[in-house]
Amino acid sequence: MKTRGTRRQVVGTIVSNKMDKTVLVVTERLVKHPMYKKYIRRKNKYMAHDNENACGIGDKVLITESRPISKTKRWRVSKIVEKAI
């Protein structure tokens, strides 16, 4: 019996929740510049599936990679790490 491969998980902040059952999550990572050795912030935006519409703007969430849900959605909201105040 084969085991399923591990799926990527990323923590990010919700920027938009205007869509139905979809949120826009921004993740940030630090990358070292090859020449100047200075750290640069890189941002990625992911559309994530939020089944219960439970997430609000500013919430910190854990998203997990999944099968394609729509044209742009390939992630699901696993859990809300921290609610926005």
VOBA-1610 file (N, C-alpha, C; in pm, whole numbers, padded with zeros to 5 digits, always signed):
BEGIN
Met+00084-00119+00000Met+00000+00000+00000Met+00088+00124+00000Lys+00067+00214-00097Lys+00147+00336-00106Lys+00088+00444-00016Thr+00177+00526+00039Thr+00131+00639+00119Thr+00131+00764+00033Arg+00040+00850+00059Arg+00029+00975-00016Arg+00146+01067+00020Gly+00196+01138-00080Gly+00308+01229-00055Gly+00267+01345+00034Thr+00364+01404+00100Thr+00333+01516+00189Thr+00302+01640+00105Arg+00202+01712+00146Arg+00161+01831+00075Arg+00222+01954+00140Arg+00252+02055+00058Arg+00312+02177+00111Arg+00213+02250+00200Gln+00265+02309+00308Gln+00184+02391+00397Gln+00255+02523+00418Val+00179+02633+00411Val+00235+02766+00422Val+00146+02848+00515Val+00209+02936+00595Val+00135+03028+00681Val+00133+03165+00615Gly+00015+03226+00608Gly+00003+03357+00545Gly-00108+03439+00607Thr-00122+03562+00557Thr-00222+03656+00607Thr-00328+03679+00501Ile-00453+03686+00543Ile-00562+03707+00448Ile-00572+03855+00412Val-00575+03881+00281Val-00583+04017+00230Val-00723+04049+00182Ser-00794+03949+00126Ser-00928+03971+00074Ser-01015+03848+00100Asn-01142+03875+00137Asn-01238+03766+00155Asn-01371+03802+00090Lys-01367+03881-00016Lys-01489+03929-00083Lys-01557+03821-00164Met-01483+03718-00203Met-01541+03612-00285Met-01613+03509-00197Asp-01699+03430-00258Asp-01771+03328-00185Asp-01684+03203-00172Lys-01657+03161-00047Lys-01577+03043-00016Lys-01435+03051-00070Thr-01384+03171-00092Thr-01247+03190-00140Thr-01185+03306-00066Val-01057+03291-00030Val-00982+03400+00032Val-00850+03417-00043Leu-00797+03539-00038Leu-00667+03568-00099Leu-00566+03578+00014Val-00465+03489+00011Val-00366+03480+00117Val-00231+03527+00065Val-00164+03615+00142Val-00031+03662+00106Val+00070+03599+00201Thr+00172+03535+00142Thr+00279+03477+00223Thr+00407+03555+00197Glu+00491+03562+00299Glu+00615+03637+00290Glu+00732+03548+00326Arg+00842+03563+00250Arg+00963+03487+00282Arg+01083+03577+00260Leu+01192+03546+00330Leu+01316+03622+00317Leu+01411+03547+00225Val+01467+03619+00127Val+01561+03561+00032Val+01688+03643+00035Lys+01802+03576+00038Lys+01930+03646+00040Lys+01971+03683-00102His+02004+03810-00123His+02048+03856-00254His+02184+03793-00286Pro+02200+03734-00407Pro+02323+03661-00437Pro+02449+03747-00437Met+02436+03873-00481Met+02556+03958-00490Met+02577+04043-00365Tyr+02471+04108-00317Tyr+02483+04205-00207Tyr+02463+04142-00070Lys+02424+04016-00064Lys+02408+03941+00061Lys+02306+04005+00156Lys+02218+04088+00103Lys+02116+04152+00184Lys+01986+04071+00170Tyr+01910+04064+00280Tyr+01785+03988+00276Tyr+01673+04073+00217Ile+01598+04013+00125Ile+01488+04080+00056Ile+01359+04006+00090Arg+01251+04081+00109Arg+01120+04020+00133Arg+01054+03988+00000Arg+01012+03863-00015Arg+00940+03820-00135Arg+00799+03781-00093Lys+00700+03825-00171Lys+00560+03796-00138Lys+00499+03711-00249Asn+00412+03617-00209Asn+00334+03537-00302Asn+00188+03545-00262Lys+00100+03550-00363Lys-00044+03551-00336Lys-00103+03418-00379Tyr-00185+03361-00293Tyr-00251+03235-00322Tyr-00401+03250-00300Met-00481+03194-00393Met-00625+03184-00373Met-00648+03053-00297Ala-00719+03060-00186Ala-00741+02942-00104Ala-00890+02920-00081His-00929+02793-00072His-01069+02755-00052His-01102+02760+00097Asp-01203+02839+00131Asp-01249+02853+00270Asp-01395+02807+00273Asn-01418+02682+00310Asn-01550+02620+00295Asn-01659+02687+00378Glu-01627+02728+00501Glu-01729+02785+00590Glu-01736+02937+00586Asn-01657+03002+00504Asn-01647+03149+00501Asn-01616+03202+00641Ala-01526+03134+00713Ala-01496+03168+00852Ala-01384+03272+00865Cys-01306+03290+00760Cys-01189+03377+00768Cys-01223+03523+00742Gly-01153+03611+00813Gly-01168+03754+00793Gly-01037+03817+00752Ile-01042+03941+00708Ile-00921+04010+00664Ile-00828+04030+00783Gly-00701+03999+00764Gly-00601+04014+00870Gly-00576+03886+00948Asp-00658+03783+00930Asp-00636+03656+00999Asp-00510+03589+00947Lys-00439+03524+01038Lys-00324+03443+00999Lys-00371+03299+00986Val-00349+03238+00868Val-00402+03105+00841Val-00293+03011+00790Leu-00318+02882+00808Leu-00233+02778+00752Leu-00305+02721+00631Ile-00240+02728+00513Ile-00302+02675+00392Ile-00224+02553+00345Thr-00296+02458+00287Thr-00238+02332+00242Thr-00264+02316+00093Glu-00165+02267+00023Glu-00177+02242-00120Glu-00280+02132-00144Ser-00359+02147-00252Ser-00460+02046-00282Ser-00478+02035-00433Arg-00571+01950-00471Arg-00600+01936-00614Arg-00664+02065-00663Pro-00663+02091-00793Pro-00725+02213-00845Pro-00876+02217-00815Ile-00919+02324-00750Ile-01060+02341-00715Ile-01128+02427-00821Ser-01057+02524-00875Ser-01108+02606-00985Ser-00988+02648-01071Lys-01008+02745-01158Lys-00901+02789-01249Lys-00779+02840-01172Thr-00801+02912-01063Thr-00690+02971-00988Thr-00668+02912-00849Lys-00765+02836-00796Lys-00753+02783-00660Lys-00686+02647-00657Arg-00572+02639-00587Arg-00501+02513-00567Arg-00465+02491-00420Trp-00522+02571-00331Trp-00492+02564-00188Trp-00622+02560-00109Arg-00615+02503+00013Arg-00728+02500+00106Arg-00683+02560+00239Val-00774+02626+00308Val-00745+02678+00441Val-00755+02561+00538Ser-00642+02524+00601Ser-00642+02413+00696Ser-00694+02456+00832Lys-00637+02565+00884Lys-00684+02616+01013Lys-00647+02763+01027Ile-00722+02829+01113Ile-00694+02969+01144Ile-00597+02970+01261Val-00476+03020+01238Val-00373+03022+01341Val-00401+03134+01440Glu-00437+03253+01388Glu-00459+03370+01473Glu-00566+03458+01412Lys-00666+03494+01491Lys-00773+03582+01443Lys-00728+03727+01451Ala-00772+03809+01357Ala-00740+03951+01359Ala-00823+04021+01466Ile-00768+04125+01522Ile-00838+04198+01630Ile-00932+04301+01569
//
